[in-house]
């Protein structure tokens, strides 16, 4: 079997290099793969595993999440850590990101290099912020001076962790406090262009957040795929 990736193979690898991980059930939501059945998507991912470009990690509810192998990292230029077997926290982030990133009119998940370049453009600063965790660019509607509205992109810290609502709220506060230590992020917060997106596994968990106060623009998103990490 040839190990030279086809155009479609390269598209899969490039996608996973951005998302970090994806399930076959989720891959078919993305434009290049919408014509595939779940079974065909799974066979495509499994073939890339056989060729050494991908590896699969089992989820507690029987599904699998596919990620880059060391060979896949080398071929895509993704961070070396992407080849490591994911912890529960990293798996939660993989599931959440891949469940949302196909909705390109709402979410754009930049790579670390893209985020660094964006911050230099938005807020020129001699201090280069240490970027930890995931960020997302979200389309937001802002009021204009003439009473109308306009769309603009807001940068959000992205939090997808299996924690109780109170712990997630505290986690969001810690993330924001850490961001405020950097001049670049301070300016974005003051301009109301930086916030936090918190992913939860159900509408019930989301409802428990409604009355909680937050220090910045906060978006609560339900991603039921996170339930795949919960044991029977």
N, C-alpha and C positions, 0 to 999 in steps of 0.2 A: 504494500500500500504506500502510495506517494505521501511524503510528509510536507510537500509544498502546499501551503494554504491557498485555497481558491479565493476569489473575490469575496464570496459570501463568508468564507472562513475568516478572512481578514476583518470583515465588518463585525463579526461576532467578537473577535479578539479585541478590536478597538473599543467596542461597546463595553466589554467587561473591564478593560483597562480604565475606563472612566467610572464605571459603577462599582467595581470591586467584586461583585458577585451577582448571579442571577439564576432564577429557576426556569426550567423549560416552560412552565405555565405562564411566566411573565414575559419571556422573550418574544412570544407571538403578539404582544401588544405594541411592539416597536415597528415603525413603518417598514423597514427592509424585510421584516419577517412575518408580516400580518397574514400572508397567504398560507403559512404553515399550520399544520395541526400540532397539538401538544406533543403527540407521539413523534412526528417528524422533527420538531424542535429538539426533543430529548435525544433522538438518534444523532442529530447534528452535533450536539454538545458532547455526547458520548464518544463520537468519532474523534473529536478534537482531544478528548481525554486519551483515547487509544494512541493518538499521534504524539502525545506528550505535552500538548500546549495548555491543556486544562486539567484540573483536578476537581473531584466532587466531594462535598462534605454532607453527611446525612443530617437531616433535621428530625427533631423528636417525633413529629407526626408522620414520618415515613417519606416525605419528599426529600429532594436533594438540592443543594445550592452549588452551582458551578463557579469556580474561581480560576485564576491563572495559576499555572505551575511555574517553576523556576524558568523553564524553557519559554513559557508564555510571557513572563515578565521580561526576559531578555529580548524577545521578538517585538514587544510593544513599547518598551521603555517605561513601563509602569514601575511604581515604587517596589523595591524588593519585598517589603512586608506583605504585599498583595499575594505572594505565593505561600504565605503561612496559613496553617489551618486556623480558621477563625474562632475566636472566643464567642461566648453567647452575645456579648455586647457588640462585637464586630458583625456577627451574623444578623443581629437586629438592624444595624445600620445598612447592611447589604440589602436586606429585604425591603426596608423602607425606601431607600434611594431608588432601587430598581422598580418598585411599585409606582413611583411618582415621575421618574425622569422621562418616560415616554410622552408625558403631557407637556410638550415643549413650549406650548403657548402660556404655560403657568410656571414651570420650573426649569431652571438651568443649573446644573451642578458643575461648577468649574473644577478643573484639576488644580493642584497646588500651584503649579507654574502659572496657570491662567489667573488664579486669584492674586498672586503676587503682582503680576503685570497690571491687573485691574486696580489694585490699591495704589500703585505708583501713579496711575493716571488720575484717579479720583482725588487722592490726598497725597501730594508730594511731601515726603517727610524724610529727614535724615535717619530716622529710626525705622529699621526694618522689623515689623512685628513678627513674633514667632507664631506661626500658624499651626495650631493643633485642632484636631476635630474637623468635621465636615461643615461646609458652607453651601448655601443655595441662593441663587438670584431668583426673586419672586416678582411677578408683575403686580403692581399695586396701583390703585386709583387715588389720585391726590386732587384736592380742591385748588382751583386757580383763583387769582385775584379778581377776575371778572365774574366770579360766582359759578363758573363752569367746572369741569373736571378734566384731568389728563392722566394718561397712564405713564408710570415710571417704574424703573427697576429698583428694588430694595434688596440689600444684602442681608441675609439672615444666617445666624448660627443655626445649625441643624442638629437637633437632639432626638435620637431614636434609641431609647433604652427601656428595658423591661423593669420599670420601677413603679411603685405606687404613686398616685397623683401628687401627694404632698412631697415626696422625694423628688419627683420630676420638677415640681415648681421650685424647690430649693436648688436643684441642679441648674435650672435656667438662670437663677439669680447669681450663682457662682460663675457660670460662663460669662454672663454680662459683666460682672465685677472684674473678671480677668481681662476681658476685652478693653475695658475702660482704662487699663494701665498703659495702653499704647496710644500715642498721639493720633495715629491714622484712624483708629476706631473711635476715639473721642470725637473727632470732627464729624464722622459719619453719624454718630449717635445724636450730636447736637443738631445736625441737619435733618434728623428724623429719616435717615436712609438706612439705618441698621436696626435689625430686630432679631427675634428668635422664632424659629419654627419648631414646635414640639409634636412628635408623632406618637400617637397612642393606638392601642390595639382594638378599641371598641368605642362605640358611641357612649356607653355607660361611663367609661373612664373619662372621655372628653367632657361629659356633663359635669363631672366633679371639679372641673377646672373653671367653670363659668364665673364663679364668684371670687376667684383668686386674683389679687392685684399683681400687676407686673410693671416693671420699671421702664419698659420699652414696648414698641410694637411687637405683638405676639400672635402667631398663627398656630392654631391647633388643628392637626390633620389626623383623620382616622385611617389607618392602614391595617386592615384585618389580616393581611399576610403575616403580621407579627405573631399571630396566634399559632403559626406553624412551629414556633420555638417553645410553645408550652406543652409539656408532657401530658399524655392522656390522664 
